[in-house]
Amino acid sequence: MSLKDRLAREIVLTGPMTVADYVTRCLHDPEGGYYATRPAIGATGDFITAPMISQMFGELIGLWAVELWRRLGAPERVRLVEVGPGDGTLMADALRAARLDPEFLRAVDLILIEPSPPLREAQARMLADSDIHPRWVASLDRIETDAPVILIANEVLDCLPARQFVRTEDGWAERRVGVADDGELIFGLVEITGGFKRPEFAVEPGQTVEISDQQAAFGRDLAALVKIASGAALLIDYGRARAETGDTLQGLRRHQKVDPLDSPGEADLTQWADFPSVLEAAIHAGADVTGTMGQGEFLNLLGIAARADRLKAGRPDAAPVIDRQLARLTADDQMGTLFKACAILSPRSLVVPGFEM
């Protein structure tokens, strides 16, 4: 029985499913979930991430980690953690760039958090020849806190789904997934009868508000980790830097948008990162946070233009490709402003590279 059939049967028996629960099942169902069984990342897959666009992205993150380690006092032991490492490209590039400081590499305990068995295998292959061999843990609370933590989470928040609430002429309703008479999955509205934290900004009838308990919990968990261990977590994702309305649920298959209800488990489903909620949760948990800036601004502050110039000097024939990659990562009309960066850090006088202002 397909995942779609199983979800339809469950909905018929138990009632309409929240958008967040539906997305979670589509991504992580052990038998039919996208990441659990068939993740397809890269040019020939369903979507591409920044590390796959250019080696410059991962290299700069690696140098960012080295500089943060130095600002932490160059401790003899540091946990270098990546959450959701994809196929391992970012970390492979980061470790290669980090060879500039052998002492940093000697200090690193490399930890990867990845729920997908196929992606764990891909990461193991990608990092097989790296200077440091990783170990995998299931969650943030499995990371030891007896050494500072430098954590990277690139395009993780968009995989943590949100519930959707719609303002109607009569009040508020929740968008849920139901089953039509012909057996197809459909979206519908369910009246809210229990407690619901209304947004603190204006919402007009017909507009949608997304609330992600999972993203907020991730912010709290990151705060708890860096508060105890010291260190910082870098988050890069596409999403909103201020509270606002919008239905951001989308499915991606072969780099094209598809109906999220069409083929559960066969396409990647994402929703925008809600940076304000994540950072607010981290603050309430006792951590410090930086502001949020566009990915383009962040990478420029880390020196991506200079890195591109060095690559072009070594490979003049590749200059047009490198220029296109640079624009893809930093231009305002590409990933430069839609994608954003911020950091959650231990409550002390730590200045995170790229966020000095």
VMD Tcl script that draws the C-alpha trace (Angstrom):
set ca {
  {0.00 0.00 0.00}
  {1.36 3.41 -0.98}
  {1.98 6.18 1.55}
  {-0.86 8.13 -0.05}
  {-3.27 5.24 0.49}
  {-2.14 4.79 4.08}
  {-2.53 8.49 4.83}
  {-6.00 8.53 3.26}
  {-7.08 5.53 5.35}
  {-5.73 7.15 8.53}
  {-7.53 10.42 7.80}
  {-10.82 8.63 7.16}
  {-10.47 6.85 10.50}
  {-9.16 9.68 12.68}
  {-10.12 12.91 10.94}
  {-8.33 15.64 8.95}
  {-4.56 15.89 9.49}
  {-2.69 19.10 10.29}
  {-0.36 20.37 7.58}
  {2.60 19.90 9.93}
  {1.73 16.26 10.61}
  {1.15 15.62 6.91}
  {4.54 17.08 5.92}
  {6.31 15.12 8.65}
  {4.80 11.88 7.41}
  {5.62 12.67 3.78}
  {9.26 13.35 4.64}
  {10.01 10.80 7.35}
  {7.55 7.89 7.18}
  {9.86 4.84 7.55}
  {8.27 2.95 4.66}
  {7.44 5.70 2.19}
  {8.83 9.04 3.40}
  {10.93 11.10 1.02}
  {14.03 11.41 3.19}
  {13.63 7.97 4.70}
  {13.58 6.18 1.35}
  {14.39 8.27 -1.74}
  {16.08 11.65 -1.16}
  {17.30 13.03 -4.48}
  {19.60 16.03 -4.07}
  {21.65 17.66 -6.81}
  {21.42 18.67 -10.44}
  {19.96 15.31 -11.45}
  {17.66 15.10 -8.41}
  {14.76 17.15 -7.14}
  {16.54 20.21 -5.72}
  {19.98 21.69 -5.23}
  {21.48 23.34 -2.15}
  {24.06 26.12 -1.82}
  {27.04 23.80 -1.14}
  {26.32 22.03 -4.43}
  {26.26 25.28 -6.38}
  {29.86 26.12 -5.56}
  {32.71 24.90 -3.38}
  {33.03 28.50 -2.17}
  {30.02 28.14 0.11}
  {31.37 25.23 2.14}
  {34.91 26.61 2.14}
  {33.76 29.89 3.67}
  {31.73 28.02 6.30}
  {34.85 26.03 7.14}
  {36.90 29.19 7.59}
  {34.02 30.67 9.62}
  {34.27 27.68 11.96}
  {38.04 28.06 12.30}
  {37.72 31.75 13.18}
  {34.95 31.04 15.69}
  {37.15 28.39 17.32}
  {39.92 30.96 17.66}
  {37.50 33.46 19.22}
  {36.52 30.76 21.69}
  {40.15 30.66 22.80}
  {41.32 27.80 20.52}
  {40.23 25.05 22.95}
  {41.96 21.67 22.74}
  {38.61 20.01 22.03}
  {35.62 21.34 20.10}
  {32.47 19.66 18.79}
  {31.95 20.54 15.13}
  {28.33 19.64 14.44}
  {26.29 19.73 11.26}
  {22.54 19.18 11.36}
  {21.04 17.85 8.13}
  {24.31 17.51 6.18}
  {22.67 16.53 2.87}
  {25.12 14.48 0.85}
  {28.12 15.74 2.86}
  {29.35 18.30 0.32}
  {29.31 21.27 2.70}
  {31.33 19.49 5.37}
  {33.80 18.04 2.87}
  {34.51 21.53 1.49}
  {34.62 23.02 5.00}
  {37.18 20.50 6.24}
  {39.34 21.03 3.16}
  {39.43 24.78 3.77}
  {40.10 24.21 7.48}
  {43.43 22.57 6.62}
  {44.81 26.10 6.81}
  {44.81 25.58 10.58}
  {45.95 22.04 11.46}
  {45.48 22.77 15.18}
  {41.77 23.30 14.57}
  {41.46 19.97 12.80}
  {43.27 18.22 15.63}
  {40.79 19.72 18.08}
  {37.65 18.73 16.16}
  {35.21 16.01 17.14}
  {32.98 15.84 14.05}
  {29.32 15.03 14.71}
  {26.55 14.73 12.12}
  {22.82 14.69 12.88}
  {20.93 13.00 10.06}
  {17.69 10.98 10.31}
  {17.82 9.66 6.72}
  {19.60 6.29 6.26}
  {20.27 6.93 2.51}
  {21.78 10.34 3.26}
  {23.92 8.92 6.07}
  {25.39 6.52 3.51}
  {26.02 9.40 1.09}
  {27.71 11.44 3.82}
  {29.94 8.51 4.76}
  {31.05 8.16 1.14}
  {31.64 11.89 0.70}
  {33.72 12.17 3.87}
  {35.58 8.87 3.55}
  {38.82 10.58 2.51}
  {38.50 13.62 4.78}
  {40.99 14.45 7.51}
  {38.36 13.71 10.16}
  {35.90 10.85 10.29}
  {32.43 11.76 11.54}
  {30.17 10.07 14.00}
  {26.41 10.24 13.79}
  {23.97 10.95 16.60}
  {20.19 11.02 16.53}
  {19.48 14.42 18.08}
  {20.93 17.55 19.66}
  {20.50 16.19 23.19}
  {22.97 13.38 22.36}
  {25.84 15.85 21.95}
  {28.24 15.97 24.88}
  {28.54 19.38 26.56}
  {32.05 19.05 27.97}
  {33.57 21.02 25.09}
  {32.49 24.08 23.08}
  {30.15 23.52 20.16}
  {30.35 24.98 16.66}
  {27.15 24.00 14.87}
  {26.04 24.46 11.26}
  {22.44 24.08 10.09}
  {22.07 24.89 6.41}
  {18.55 24.44 5.01}
  {17.28 22.60 8.06}
  {14.51 24.89 9.29}
  {12.58 24.60 6.03}
  {12.25 20.87 6.69}
  {10.59 21.51 10.07}
  {6.94 22.00 9.12}
  {4.36 24.49 10.31}
  {0.65 24.33 10.97}
  {-1.43 26.73 8.90}
  {-4.16 28.97 10.27}
  {-6.49 31.02 8.07}
  {-8.34 34.17 9.06}
  {-11.93 33.92 7.85}
  {-14.79 36.39 7.94}
  {-16.07 34.54 11.03}
  {-12.80 34.10 12.90}
  {-9.95 31.61 12.66}
  {-9.77 28.14 11.12}
  {-6.96 25.65 10.59}
  {-6.07 24.30 7.16}
  {-5.91 20.53 7.29}
  {-5.58 17.61 4.89}
  {-8.72 15.60 4.29}
  {-10.04 13.04 1.82}
  {-12.50 13.85 -0.98}
  {-15.34 11.57 -2.08}
  {-13.15 10.20 -4.89}
  {-10.40 9.24 -2.41}
  {-8.04 12.06 -3.33}
  {-6.32 14.16 -0.67}
  {-7.62 17.73 -0.38}
  {-7.09 20.81 1.75}
  {-9.96 22.07 3.86}
  {-10.62 24.33 6.84}
  {-11.53 23.18 10.32}
  {-12.99 25.65 12.79}
  {-10.78 26.29 15.81}
  {-12.60 25.52 19.01}
  {-9.71 25.30 21.48}
  {-6.90 27.58 22.49}
  {-5.01 29.35 19.73}
  {-2.35 32.02 20.14}
  {-3.44 34.80 17.82}
  {-0.68 36.54 15.89}
  {0.35 39.95 17.17}
  {0.24 41.55 13.71}
  {-2.66 42.43 11.45}
  {-4.17 39.59 9.42}
  {-6.88 40.16 6.84}
  {-9.64 37.65 6.02}
  {-8.32 35.05 3.59}
  {-4.71 35.36 4.73}
  {-2.71 32.44 6.16}
  {-0.44 32.39 9.21}
  {2.10 29.60 9.67}
  {3.18 28.49 13.15}
  {5.91 25.90 13.54}
  {6.29 24.33 16.96}
  {9.13 22.24 15.53}
  {11.15 25.25 14.42}
  {10.65 26.96 17.78}
  {11.69 23.76 19.57}
  {14.83 23.61 17.42}
  {15.69 27.15 18.50}
  {15.16 26.22 22.16}
  {17.27 23.07 21.81}
  {20.12 24.95 20.14}
  {19.99 27.54 22.91}
  {20.14 24.86 25.60}
  {23.15 23.26 23.92}
  {25.28 26.37 23.43}
  {24.26 27.78 26.82}
  {25.73 24.77 28.60}
  {28.63 23.88 26.30}
  {29.43 27.42 25.04}
  {29.86 28.13 21.35}
  {27.48 29.12 18.57}
  {25.09 27.73 15.99}
  {24.91 29.15 12.46}
  {21.55 28.90 10.69}
  {21.17 29.56 6.96}
  {17.84 29.05 5.22}
  {15.21 30.67 3.08}
  {12.42 32.33 4.96}
  {11.06 35.39 6.68}
  {12.99 37.85 8.81}
  {9.84 39.44 10.28}
  {6.44 38.16 11.30}
  {4.11 38.14 8.31}
  {1.37 36.16 6.60}
  {1.78 33.68 3.76}
  {1.19 30.10 2.65}
  {4.72 28.88 1.88}
  {4.12 25.13 1.58}
  {5.61 23.77 -1.63}
  {6.58 20.48 -3.20}
  {9.66 20.09 -5.40}
  {10.29 17.30 -7.85}
  {12.95 17.41 -10.57}
  {13.46 21.10 -9.77}
  {9.83 21.91 -10.53}
  {7.07 22.90 -8.13}
  {4.42 20.20 -7.71}
  {1.17 19.87 -5.77}
  {2.13 18.91 -2.18}
  {-0.84 16.51 -2.09}
  {-0.12 14.82 -5.41}
  {2.36 12.07 -4.55}
  {3.16 11.88 -0.83}
  {6.70 10.73 -0.21}
  {7.82 11.23 -3.80}
  {8.66 14.94 -3.64}
  {10.48 17.19 -1.19}
  {8.09 19.32 0.87}
  {9.24 22.54 2.52}
  {7.96 25.66 4.26}
  {9.75 28.90 4.97}
  {11.97 29.28 7.98}
  {10.37 31.53 10.59}
  {13.50 33.22 11.91}
  {11.69 35.54 14.37}
  {10.06 32.60 16.17}
  {13.28 30.56 16.21}
  {15.34 33.41 17.63}
  {12.65 34.38 20.14}
  {12.56 30.80 21.41}
  {16.34 30.80 21.76}
  {16.29 34.05 23.73}
  {13.62 32.71 26.08}
  {15.82 29.63 26.62}
  {18.67 31.82 27.80}
  {20.93 32.18 24.74}
  {22.08 35.27 22.90}
  {21.28 35.74 19.21}
  {22.51 37.83 16.33}
  {20.36 39.71 13.91}
  {19.24 38.15 10.64}
  {20.93 39.17 7.37}
  {20.69 38.06 3.77}
  {22.87 35.17 2.67}
  {24.50 37.41 0.08}
  {25.52 39.98 2.67}
  {26.79 37.26 5.01}
  {28.91 35.56 2.35}
  {30.28 38.90 1.18}
  {31.32 39.72 4.75}
  {33.11 36.36 4.89}
  {35.03 37.23 1.71}
  {33.36 35.27 -1.06}
  {34.30 37.82 -3.73}
  {37.99 37.48 -2.88}
  {37.68 33.69 -2.90}
  {36.04 33.83 -6.34}
  {38.88 36.01 -7.64}
  {41.46 33.48 -6.40}
  {39.61 30.62 -8.06}
  {39.40 32.53 -11.34}
  {43.11 33.36 -11.19}
  {43.88 29.67 -10.96}
  {41.33 28.68 -13.60}
  {40.79 31.55 -16.05}
  {38.83 29.24 -18.35}
  {36.29 28.65 -15.54}
  {35.77 32.36 -14.79}
  {32.29 32.58 -16.41}
  {31.09 29.58 -14.40}
  {32.52 30.95 -11.16}
  {30.86 34.30 -11.80}
  {27.50 32.58 -12.33}
  {27.96 30.59 -9.12}
  {28.83 33.75 -7.21}
  {25.71 35.48 -8.51}
  {23.54 32.48 -7.69}
  {24.67 32.52 -4.07}
  {24.73 36.29 -3.45}
  {22.58 38.24 -5.93}
  {19.39 39.81 -4.59}
  {17.30 38.28 -7.39}
  {18.65 34.78 -6.69}
  {19.59 33.40 -3.25}
  {21.11 36.58 -1.84}
  {18.12 37.99 0.06}
  {15.53 35.19 0.16}
  {18.09 33.06 2.00}
  {19.13 34.45 5.36}
  {21.72 33.82 8.04}
  {21.73 34.24 11.81}
  {23.43 32.73 14.84}
  {22.45 31.50 18.29}
  {25.28 31.75 20.79}
  {26.24 31.20 24.38}
  {25.39 34.11 26.68}
  {28.85 35.64 26.97}
  {30.96 38.24 25.18}
  {31.39 36.12 22.03}
  {31.37 37.89 18.67}
  {30.37 35.52 15.88}
  {32.25 35.96 12.57}
  {30.14 37.77 10.00}
  {27.95 39.38 12.67}
  {30.44 41.88 14.11}
  {28.18 44.90 13.56}
}
mol new
graphics top color blue
foreach p $ca { graphics top sphere $p radius 0.5 }
foreach p [lrange $ca 0 end-1] q [lrange $ca 1 end] { graphics top cylinder $p $q radius 0.2 }
display resetview
